[in-house]
Amino acid sequence: MSDVILDAAADPVGGPVIPVHAVLEREAGPALDAAPVAAKAYAAITEFKGKAGQVLLVPGSDGALASVLFGLGEGGDPMVFRTLAAKLPAGTYKIARTPQGMAAGQIAVAFALGSYKFDRYKTHLGERARLVAGEGADVAEVRQVAHACALARDMVNTPANDMGPLQIETIAREIAEQYDASIAVVTGDALLEANYPAVHAVGRAADPARAPRMIELTWEGPKGKSGKERPLVCLVGKGVVFDTGGLDIKPSAGMRQMKKDMGGAAHALALGRMIMAAKLPVRLTVLTPVVENAISGDAMRPGDVLASRKGLSIEVGNTDAEGRLILADALTRAGELEPALTVDLATLTGAARVALGPQLPPFYTEDDELAGQIATAAKAESDPLWRMPLWKGYADALDSDVAEIKNDPDAWAQAGSVTAALFLQRFAPSGPKCGPWVHLDIFAWNPRNRPGHPAGAEAQAIRGLYRMIRDRFA
C-alpha cells in the first residue's frame, strides 16, 4: 500500500523546514511587495497571481529553496492543498499561517490525499514532499483518515489479477484482526445454503479460485458508561472485482476500467476502518458481497429469473446490471440486523456520471434529516455529494411480466441512476426497528490527471460520511 506523507514533529528528518505562505488572490500583490527582489522577479516570470493552486518557489541567497508562496484563489476550500502536495519538490514543509476559515487538520488531510501515488508496479520514484501538521491538527485522526482513503484507492487501482475475491477477503480479515472485530465469510456453493442466491448467481461463472463470497465484518465498539448497547451502523459495499458485463458483454472501451467495479467494497471497508480507528460510539457491521461477473457455460442469462434473500423473484433483463443483484441480498441481510443507519456504496451506474460527472456522486435517501446531515458534513469536509430523488414515478419501469421485479428498467424511464436506487430500495432495511438507509452511486475514479488528483482511483464520500456518523452518534 502507498505511504501517506505526514509528520507532526517540528523537525522530523533533521533538515530544514521550509515555510509555505498561503495567500489569497487579493493578497498576492501586498505579499510580493514585502518579498525579496528575487521573489518578485520569479513571480513576474511565472505570472504568480495567487490563483488557486499556483506555486512560487522562492530561493534563498545560497540558491536553495527558502520559502514557498501558494495561491488560494478566492479561498474557502482546503482541498486546494492537494495541489500543493503534487507541485512541491522533496523536502519538509510547514504552513506558515493557517488560512482563515480553514482548519489545520483539513489542510493536512488534503496534503496527504494530494501526495498519494500508486506505485506498486513501479520501481521507487524518489522522495516526496512531507508536511509538518499545523497547530490544532489531530494528527492521529488525520493519519487514520488519510490511510483509509489510501487503502480504498490502492484497492481500486490494483488490477483484477491481484485484487480478486480472495484478496478482498484477506484485506477484510486484516482489518478485523487490527481492530478486534469478528468476521464471517460464506464462499461458493455455500452461498445457496446460507440464502444468498443472487450473490451466487452473479458470481458462479468465475473460476473456482475466484469463487463468489459474502463477507460480514462485525465490530462491537466501545461500551457506553451505562453499559447499554450502542446503535448499529451497517455499511454495504458492492464488490465486483471485474465486470465483463456477463453474456451482455461490454465493448472493450467499457470494460477497460472494470477493475474498479469493486470500489464500493473498498470504500465500505475504508470507512469502517475509520470508524473503528476512531472508536466511535457505535457498533458496526460491514457487508461486502464479492464476485467476478465472468462468462462461462454456467453464467446467468438474460431472461433468467433469480431468487433473492428477501424472497422477491428477480428477472435478469441485462446481465450487466449485476451490482444491484448482489446488493439486494446484502441489503436484505442488513435489514435482519435492525441497524440504526444503513449506508450502501456502489460504482453502480454510468447514468450517475452522465447526470453529475465524475467529481460529484449522487446520494439517495427518503430521510430528510439524514440528507441534511450528509450534505452538511460533506460540505464541511470538502467531500462533495449531491442529493438525487427517489422519484416514485419511475418505479413501474422495474415491473416484470414474469417476476416480481427486474434488474433493468424500461428504456422510457431513462433515469438510470434513479431507477437503480429504486431497485435497491425494495431490498433496503425498513420497518419500525430499522433506521434510515442511504445509497451512494460513486465513481471512485479520476478520468484524467490533475495536480493532486492523479488519473486512477479516487476516494469519494467517505470523509463526509465519517464526519456525519461521528456527529450523528456523538
Disulfide bonds with the S-S distance in Angstrom:
none
